[in-house]
């Protein structure tokens, strides 16, 4: 899923998950390198990655709505991309 591909820009540590705790190392933590569901950073990282891709493709983000991207210079040849994300499980 999209939220599992975000690269974290800050250091995020988590407790070892149940079933993966090593004997003698119960107090150690895991360093996350990618975003996960449930992290506050996940939606932001996903949006940053998507926005970066769109800009590389020549789109501009609308000044009025951050979910709208535009490409082209003439009204007749303009491409409008509307972004909608439904994260319902």
Backbone torsions as a table, in degrees:
resi	resn	phi	psi	omega
1	UNK	NA	165.8	-174.4
2	UNK	-61.8	-37.4	-176.3
3	UNK	-69.3	-15.2	-177.8
4	UNK	-88.9	1.5	-176.6
5	UNK	-111.6	1.5	179.3
6	UNK	-74.7	137.2	178.0
7	UNK	-94.7	125.1	-177.9
8	UNK	-76.3	137.5	179.0
9	UNK	-96.2	-10.4	-179.9
10	UNK	-121.9	164.6	-178.4
11	UNK	-82.2	121.2	179.3
12	UNK	-124.5	124.3	179.3
13	UNK	-111.9	148.5	177.0
14	UNK	-139.9	158.2	175.6
15	UNK	-66.8	155.9	176.6
16	UNK	-65.9	136.5	179.0
17	UNK	-68.4	151.0	176.7
18	UNK	-57.0	140.4	179.9
19	UNK	89.9	-12.5	-179.3
20	UNK	-119.1	10.7	-178.6
21	UNK	-81.3	125.5	-179.3
22	UNK	-88.1	140.5	177.6
23	UNK	-62.1	136.2	-179.9
24	UNK	84.0	-8.6	-180.0
25	UNK	-127.6	32.7	-177.2
26	UNK	-63.7	-25.8	-177.5
27	UNK	-88.6	-2.8	-179.1
28	UNK	-77.3	157.7	179.0
29	UNK	-122.7	167.8	179.3
30	UNK	-105.6	140.2	174.5
31	UNK	-95.4	120.5	179.5
32	UNK	-82.6	135.7	177.0
33	UNK	-107.4	-22.0	178.5
34	UNK	-126.1	156.8	-179.7
35	UNK	-74.8	155.6	179.8
36	UNK	-130.2	161.1	171.3
37	UNK	-59.5	142.4	177.5
38	UNK	95.6	-18.5	177.1
39	UNK	-79.0	142.0	175.9
40	UNK	-63.9	-27.8	-175.5
41	UNK	-78.8	-19.2	-172.7
42	UNK	-57.9	-52.0	179.7
43	UNK	-61.8	-39.6	-179.6
44	UNK	-63.9	-43.2	-179.5
45	UNK	-67.1	-39.3	177.6
46	UNK	-63.1	-45.7	-179.1
47	UNK	-63.5	-39.9	178.4
48	UNK	-62.3	-43.5	-179.5
49	UNK	-65.1	-42.4	178.8
50	UNK	-64.3	-46.8	-179.4
51	UNK	-60.2	-43.6	178.9
52	UNK	-60.0	-43.1	178.2
53	UNK	-62.4	-45.7	-178.3
54	UNK	-62.8	-41.0	178.9
55	UNK	-63.9	-40.2	177.6
56	UNK	-64.1	-26.5	178.9
57	UNK	-84.5	-2.2	176.4
58	UNK	96.8	10.0	178.7
59	UNK	-87.6	153.2	174.2
60	UNK	-116.7	139.1	176.7
61	UNK	-78.7	137.4	178.4
62	UNK	-61.9	141.9	176.1
63	UNK	-71.8	-22.6	-172.4
64	UNK	-98.3	-25.5	-179.0
65	UNK	-145.3	114.9	-176.8
66	UNK	-68.0	-6.7	178.5
67	UNK	-96.1	5.2	-178.8
68	UNK	-117.0	129.0	176.6
69	UNK	-118.5	142.7	-177.2
70	UNK	-125.0	145.4	176.1
71	UNK	-143.8	130.7	-179.8
72	UNK	119.6	165.4	-177.1
73	UNK	-116.0	-20.5	179.8
74	UNK	-109.0	145.3	-178.0
75	UNK	-58.1	-38.7	-177.4
76	UNK	-70.6	-25.2	-177.8
77	UNK	-112.4	17.7	-177.1
78	UNK	-80.4	138.3	173.9
79	UNK	-105.9	127.4	176.9
80	UNK	-110.0	125.2	176.4
81	UNK	-116.6	120.1	179.4
82	UNK	-105.0	124.1	-176.7
83	UNK	-98.3	125.7	175.5
84	UNK	-132.4	126.2	-179.9
85	UNK	-119.2	122.6	177.0
86	UNK	-111.9	109.4	-177.0
87	UNK	-99.8	27.3	178.0
88	UNK	-74.9	139.3	178.1
89	UNK	-95.9	NA	NA
